[in-house]
């Protein structure tokens, strides 16, 4: 457990590093009016905080930077009541005062507003990402080498795709596949279909199908498009290029590559879906190694008490947590109100 003095010094270091992106020394902390300790005292506490894993020393200089553990402590002890800036409130209220008369338009505008206000990358998942599920699946042979896969969703949408049937795959095997999918995967959200296919049906299909690998290749091809639902909104991806810690082109490239992988984003955001309040994942707490030096902050918006979608802000671990958390807190509540009005 940190002492009150250690907490004060750690918070001051995090605040300074967020603003400057430069290692923070004891002298600069001692000059802050809210600290009030000598440089020598601060140096000793910084050494203890480093030993405890809350700070890191990137070079041989005396300056320290927060570790992921340090950021986590800082975030866990933020007071959300004092986070939201008046200017941020004004911008958000003005946004929701506009005459936006469609759910999609609201979400797209919200993504742009978020990236503009924070200078980070915003990710929003629309309601259909989580709530559109499989109602019925059919695989109809056209001839010996071609079949049509038909997917009927919970929203009544019918999608079809022509697939190539490898030699040796019989009509009876395709019928078995259709029966298995309709018995096991009905009501599974579309974005989870491929994962559920292997998890729920993998072993059973191996036991019952002679041409297991060929059949799985067909289904992979069919369900590939279902993972890339268009109701994933991204804004400000190139904002990563403006952050000092991402001067390394390869680091930025890895992040931008992942941001283009809609299924990966959906999986990351889905794992935080439904959790109450503001959720923060720092560095290696994220599900993808490309985001090891990033933080992802999310909030959920709802309709009639049921979670509909997730709003996320992705930035460096040196993120303005207080500002972002305050903005997301307001936006998630106001987005809930607006969507409730649109769905009446």
Secondary structure, 3 states (H helix, E strand, C coil): CCCHHHHHHHHHHHHHHHHHCCCECHHHHHCCCCCCCCHHHHHHHHHHHHHCCCEECCCCCCCEEECHHHHHHHHHCCCHHHCCCHHHHHHHHHHHHCCCCCHHHHHHHHHHHHHHHHCCEEEEECHHHHHCEEEEEEEEECCCCEEEEEEEECCCCEEEEEEECCCCCCHHHHHHHHHHHHHHCCCCEHHHHHHHHHHHHHHHHHHHCCCHHHHHHHHHHHHCHHHCCCCEEEECHHHHHHCHHHCCHHHHHHHHHHHCCHHHHHHHHHCCCCCCCCEEEEHHHCCCHHHCCEEEEEEEEEECCEEEEEEEEEEECCCCHHHHHHHHHHHHHHHHHHHHHHCC
